[in-house]
Amino acid sequence: MNNALEVINLSKKQGDFELKNISFELPKGMILGFIGENGAGKTTTMKAILNIIKKDSGTIKILGKEKNFEEEVGIVLDDSFFPEILTPHDINKIMKSMYKTWDEKMYEKYLKEFNLPKKKEVKTFSKGMRKKLEIITAIAHHPKLLLLDEPTQGLDPIARNEVIKLLQEFIETGENSVLLSSHITTDLEHLADYIIFINKGEVILDKTIDEILDQFGIAKCSQEELEKIEKKDCMKIYKKKYECEILVENKKEFQKKYKGITMDKISLDDLMLLMIKGEK
């Protein structure tokens, strides 16, 4: 078994919104970045994976199992946290009673590293401090899979770097994996091995980060130049006032075919904009 997570044809209808046959795999020892606009279905997918909401159809396997995997999963969702009257010391006692694998020494080590006071109530913590507490609590029972929804949101650059380092250490053994949803795409460019792009409840792109950053590009041209480019060579076209931007899947082949067209490197932010706003 080489996959930490398998999602096969996951569907869920909630009011006017629908997840439509979502499928992807997360290999062991890897980090998968989950991107898309607000409301695209990222959090709904995560909650369906965890059975927080009931799926309508599809198969979900965590470490090869369809149930009884709770102890092997660490969770940080955007709308979940401990009651504000608790302290990190209280949380330690609660988690010790919940998880056989709870590692008190690891938990206290990370509290110290992140400068989180053990005896102060959570309500006195900043948003960034709360998020760091959530993450170390999720990790300290030695899960094999982490599901993190916007874990670096609200953190300053130094704290974000600390979290990124923590996640990189988490997967070092090759046995642990992370599904990470984030709007801070620069973090994913440094951290993720794979990218799943979801839009309006559907997966519209499933690639490795290397494939995206090395092979994709943005061709920039005038309207007149655009008319000479075959539509099959354009994934998406975004027309601006004075120029057009073309999302290109194979920039080297494109440049061989259309000499003289400016080609820019792509970022995940660029990819999201062109995939969603561009014309086919």
C-alpha angles and dihedrals in degrees: 000000000000100000125083091192135019122185114186123186094329112186130178131165119204114174108299093347126085136183105217119207097313111194132174142130132226113204120215116271094023139108118225117200116213113203138176143110123295107282094023092120105262097125092040089054092050092049091049090050089054093043090239084130121028116249119226093218143340138076128272122189124184112192087344094306130109093200143010093050099116097111091053096055128078117199136200112171123179093240100042131090144131123277109280094237091066124094126212085255090057091047090054091056092047094049092047088059093047104045128047089201096051109141109208093181092053091047093051091045090057093044087058094044092051093043093239113159113234098211102042121099118251090239088070092056124100119238090259093051091050092051092051090049091052092051097049090046089053092050100042096078091060100246120185093217130039122199109195125181111198095332095170097044111124094014123124117237093265093051091045089054090051091053092047090051090049092053092047089053090048093061097040094102092060090234100084126074139189134211104198126186114194143156089203094087094177087068090053092049088061098035114031128085094190135026126211112191115199125189128177091348097310134100106242098171134025113175142133114262089242092055091052099045097037103038107028122076145166116246114202120203146145124264089256092053090047091060089061094053119091114241091229088066092057121077091184135353122212113191118207129182097268105014145019127237119209123198105222124194096199110030096180093055091043092053091049091053099040108038117193096028112127113243122198129193116255132233127195088253090055091047093052093048095048095042093051103032100030126096123239 
